[in-house]
Amino acid sequence: MDGWIKLHRKIIESTIWDKPPLYLKVWMYLLISAQHAQYKGLKRGQISTSIPDIIEACKWHVGARVERPTKDQVYQVLSFLRKPDGGGHESDTEATMIATTKATHGMLIEVLNYSVYQDSGEDESNDEGNGETDTKPAREQRQPNNINKNVKNDKNVKNDKNEQEKELKKSSSQKNAKRVYSEDDRVYKLAKRFHELAYENALQLGTSHLIKEPNFQNWADTFRLILERDKIPEVELGEVIKYGLNEKFYRTIIFSPTNLREHYPKILTHMRAQQTKRNSSTPSGKPKLEITTNAGAESVSSEEYELAMQRAREMKAAREREQKEAKYR
């Protein structure tokens, strides 16, 4: 709640000053919340509120505990403010301070001398002066249903909303912006090499006329996801690509990195299963098959096979999570 109101020094001479602190707090809440100009059916000096709203606005803290006035206490304060001899405005001790009317939701309260309080041209200064100019930040409090807005505040709200929307759009566009890969990028080279191998495979099958020039940027991005998000070792990726493009079934369905990624767990598992069937006398060692070499696949131990199976399961779970996340993008 922004803005300010005028408060006359003579308030300390009024009857309300001698009342318990809750009386003055409710009175200040009504002055601050009242319309400074006609707004949505409310006249100047009026406020649409309710007993629960006043209770919530006038709560206070005792250590970590929150204390609230009771309904009876709030009714007593409002009754006092309605009394003709209840103390009145700080500069008119005989005036009625408010008038209340029941409304559909809560009540309508009118500060009867609002213009007298706020339009006075006699702005006084403290002759003695205390030398203090800093003020503490206003305490946040619950606002009534008729939130007191002026033209300046409306513009500030709209500007803040527009700025937030711009930031969200900017953040969204940055998040959705695709990377651009150069021909020297590792994943771009993988995309080019995959296309060469796929074309050679198509020549053998007599389907080369179906191979079209791909979008290497999209292919490179898919390989980046395979390496970074799926956490596939590059050496293993080379093995799977060569195996998939030479295996009699998978070579008929692997045409792009997207197909490869989709079927990767199955291809890897099938490849490891075939390797375990080979002659155990085949020289063992760490598998090393680069995507640009012509070396054949080597046999693997049962430990390596189990590791491959575990990685395949993890990849499958990761792909399922990614597909679920894509539905909400």
C-alpha positions in Angstrom: 0.0 0.0 0.0 1.6 3.2 -1.2 0.9 6.9 -0.6 0.3 8.9 2.5 -2.4 10.7 4.6 -2.4 13.9 6.7 -2.5 13.6 10.5 -3.2 16.6 12.6 -1.1 17.2 15.7 -4.2 17.8 17.8 -5.0 14.1 17.7 -3.1 13.9 21.0 -5.7 16.2 22.5 -8.7 14.1 21.3 -10.6 11.5 23.3 -9.3 8.6 21.1 -5.8 9.3 22.3 -6.8 8.3 25.8 -8.3 5.0 24.7 -6.5 1.7 24.5 -4.1 1.4 21.5 -6.5 -0.7 19.5 -8.8 2.3 19.1 -6.2 4.5 17.4 -5.0 1.6 15.3 -8.4 0.9 13.9 -8.9 4.6 13.3 -5.6 4.9 11.4 -6.5 1.8 9.4 -9.8 3.4 8.3 -8.1 6.7 7.3 -5.4 5.0 5.3 -7.8 2.5 3.6 -10.5 5.1 2.7 -10.9 6.1 -1.0 -9.0 9.3 -1.8 -11.2 9.7 -4.9 -14.3 8.0 -6.3 -13.5 4.5 -7.4 -15.7 1.5 -8.5 -18.9 2.8 -6.8 -17.2 4.1 -3.7 -17.2 7.8 -2.9 -14.3 9.7 -1.5 -13.8 8.7 2.2 -15.6 5.4 1.9 -14.2 1.9 2.5 -15.8 -1.5 1.9 -14.5 -3.8 4.6 -15.6 -6.3 7.2 -15.0 -7.2 10.8 -12.6 -10.1 9.8 -10.7 -7.6 7.5 -10.2 -5.2 10.4 -9.2 -7.9 12.7 -6.6 -9.2 10.3 -5.3 -5.6 9.5 -4.9 -4.7 13.2 -3.2 -7.8 14.4 0.2 -7.5 16.2 3.1 -9.7 17.3 4.2 -10.7 20.7 7.5 -12.4 20.0 6.8 -15.2 17.6 3.1 -15.2 18.6 0.5 -13.4 16.6 -2.3 -11.7 18.6 -5.6 -10.5 17.0 -8.3 -8.4 18.5 -11.7 -10.1 19.1 -14.9 -9.3 17.3 -16.3 -7.7 20.4 -13.3 -5.4 20.7 -13.6 -4.3 17.1 -17.3 -3.7 17.6 -16.6 -1.6 20.6 -14.1 0.6 18.6 -16.6 1.1 15.8 -19.3 1.9 18.2 -17.1 4.6 19.8 -16.2 6.1 16.4 -19.9 6.3 15.6 -20.8 8.2 18.8 -21.4 12.0 18.3 -19.6 12.7 21.6 -17.0 10.0 21.1 -14.1 12.3 20.6 -14.5 13.2 17.0 -11.7 14.2 14.7 -8.5 15.4 16.3 -9.4 19.0 15.4 -13.1 18.8 16.2 -13.8 16.9 19.4 -17.6 17.0 18.9 -17.8 15.5 15.4 -19.0 12.0 14.5 -16.0 10.2 13.0 -17.7 7.5 10.9 -21.0 6.2 9.6 -21.5 2.5 8.9 -24.0 0.7 6.6 -24.5 -3.0 6.1 -23.5 -4.3 2.7 -23.8 -7.6 0.8 -20.3 -8.5 1.9 -19.3 -6.9 5.1 -20.0 -3.3 5.7 -19.6 0.1 4.1 -17.8 2.6 6.3 -17.7 6.3 5.6 -15.1 8.7 7.2 -17.5 11.6 7.6 -15.0 14.5 7.6 -12.4 12.9 5.3 -12.1 16.1 3.2 -11.6 18.1 6.4 -8.8 15.8 7.3 -7.0 15.6 4.0 -7.8 18.9 2.1 -6.6 21.3 4.7 -4.1 23.7 3.2 -2.5 24.4 6.6 0.6 22.1 6.5 2.5 22.6 9.7 6.1 21.9 10.3 7.9 20.9 13.5 9.4 24.2 14.6 11.7 22.4 17.1 12.7 19.8 14.5 14.3 16.5 15.4 16.8 16.3 12.5 15.5 12.9 11.4 14.5 12.4 7.7 14.7 8.6 7.4 11.6 6.6 7.8 11.2 2.8 8.4 9.6 0.8 5.6 5.9 0.4 6.0 4.7 -2.7 7.6 2.8 -5.0 5.3 -0.8 -5.4 6.2 -3.9 -7.0 4.7 -5.8 -4.6 2.4 -9.6 -4.4 2.2 -11.6 -5.5 -0.9 -11.7 -2.0 -2.3 -7.9 -1.5 -2.5 -7.2 2.2 -2.5 -5.7 2.8 -5.9 -4.8 6.2 -7.5 -3.7 6.9 -11.0 0.0 6.8 -10.2 -0.4 3.4 -8.4 -2.4 2.0 -11.3 0.4 3.0 -13.7 3.1 1.5 -11.5 1.2 -1.8 -11.3 0.8 -1.9 -15.1 4.4 -1.1 -15.6 5.5 -3.7 -13.2 3.3 -6.3 -14.9 4.6 -5.3 -18.3 8.2 -5.6 -17.1 7.5 -9.0 -15.6 5.9 -10.2 -18.8 8.9 -9.0 -20.8 11.3 -10.8 -18.5 9.3 -14.0 -18.7 9.2 -13.8 -22.5 12.9 -13.0 -22.6 13.7 -15.9 -20.3 11.5 -18.2 -22.3 13.0 -17.3 -25.6 16.5 -17.7 -24.2 15.6 -21.1 -22.8 14.0 -22.3 -26.1 16.8 -20.9 -28.3 18.6 -23.7 -30.1 22.4 -23.9 -30.1 24.3 -23.2 -33.3 27.1 -25.6 -34.0 30.2 -25.0 -36.1 31.7 -27.7 -38.3 34.5 -28.1 -35.8 32.2 -29.0 -33.0 32.5 -32.6 -31.9 28.8 -33.3 -32.2 28.6 -31.7 -35.7 31.4 -34.1 -36.8 29.5 -37.0 -35.4 26.4 -35.9 -37.4 28.4 -35.8 -40.6 30.0 -39.1 -40.0 26.7 -40.7 -39.1 25.3 -39.5 -42.4 28.2 -41.0 -44.3 27.7 -44.4 -42.7 24.0 -44.3 -43.2 24.5 -43.5 -46.8 26.9 -46.3 -47.3 24.4 -48.6 -45.6 21.7 -47.4 -48.0 23.9 -48.1 -51.0 24.3 -51.7 -49.9 20.5 -52.0 -49.4 19.8 -50.3 -52.7 17.8 -47.5 -50.9 20.3 -44.6 -51.4 17.7 -42.7 -53.4 15.7 -42.3 -50.2 18.5 -40.6 -48.3 18.1 -36.8 -48.3 20.4 -34.1 -47.2 19.8 -33.8 -43.4 19.6 -30.8 -41.1 23.0 -31.2 -39.5 22.3 -28.6 -36.8 19.4 -30.7 -35.6 21.4 -33.9 -35.9 24.3 -32.3 -34.0 21.9 -31.2 -31.2 20.6 -34.8 -30.9 24.1 -36.1 -30.5 24.7 -33.5 -27.8 21.7 -34.8 -25.9 22.9 -38.4 -26.3 26.3 -37.5 -24.9 25.4 -34.9 -22.2 21.8 -35.7 -21.1 21.9 -39.5 -21.6 25.6 -39.6 -20.5 26.6 -42.1 -23.2 30.4 -42.5 -23.6 31.6 -41.5 -27.0 33.5 -44.8 -27.5 30.4 -46.8 -26.7 28.3 -44.5 -29.0 30.7 -45.3 -31.9 30.3 -49.1 -31.2 26.5 -48.9 -31.2 26.3 -46.8 -34.4 28.5 -49.2 -36.3 26.7 -52.2 -34.9 23.2 -50.8 -35.6 24.0 -49.9 -39.2 25.4 -53.4 -39.8 22.9 -55.5 -37.9 20.3 -57.0 -40.3 17.3 -55.7 -38.4 18.4 -52.3 -37.0 20.1 -51.2 -40.2 16.6 -51.1 -41.7 15.2 -48.7 -39.1 18.1 -46.4 -38.2 18.1 -43.5 -40.5 18.8 -40.5 -38.2 20.2 -39.7 -34.7 16.7 -39.5 -33.5 16.0 -43.1 -34.5 19.3 -44.1 -33.0 18.5 -42.4 -29.7 15.0 -43.9 -29.5 16.3 -47.5 -30.1 19.7 -47.0 -28.4 19.0 -49.2 -25.2 17.7 -52.1 -27.4 20.7 -51.9 -29.8 23.2 -51.7 -27.0 21.6 -54.7 -25.2 21.5 -56.7 -28.4 25.1 -55.9 -29.2 26.3 -56.9 -25.8 24.3 -60.2 -25.9 25.9 -61.1 -29.3 29.4 -60.3 -28.0 29.0 -62.7 -25.1 28.2 -65.5 -27.5 31.5 -65.1 -29.3 34.5 -67.2 -28.6 35.9 -66.4 -25.2 39.4 -66.9 -26.6 39.1 -63.7 -28.5 41.7 -61.2 -27.1 40.1 -59.2 -24.4 40.8 -55.7 -23.2 39.2 -52.4 -23.0 36.8 -51.9 -26.0 38.0 -49.1 -28.2 36.1 -48.5 -31.3 36.1 -45.0 -32.8 33.4 -43.9 -35.1 35.9 -43.2 -37.8 37.7 -46.6 -37.7 36.9 -50.0 -39.3 37.8 -52.1 -36.3 35.4 -54.9 -35.4 33.6 -55.2 -32.1 35.4 -57.0 -29.4 34.1 -59.5 -26.9 33.1 -58.3 -23.5 33.1 -59.9 -20.0 30.0 -60.7 -18.1 30.7 -57.6 -15.9 30.8 -55.3 -18.9 27.6 -56.9 -20.2 25.8 -56.3 -16.9 27.1 -52.7 -16.9 25.7 -52.2 -20.4 22.3 -53.6 -19.3 22.2 -51.3 -16.4 23.0 -48.3 -18.6 20.3 -49.3 -21.0 17.8 -49.4 -18.2 18.9 -46.0 -17.0 18.6 -44.6 -20.5 15.1 -45.9 -20.9 14.1 -44.3 -17.6 15.7 -41.0 -18.7 13.9 -41.1 -22.0 10.5 -41.7 -20.3 11.1 -38.8 -18.0 12.1 -36.6 -20.9 8.9 -37.5 -22.8 6.8 -36.7 -19.7 8.5 -33.3 -19.3 8.0 -32.5 -23.0 4.2 -32.8 -22.6 4.2 -29.8 -20.2 6.5 -27.6 -22.2 
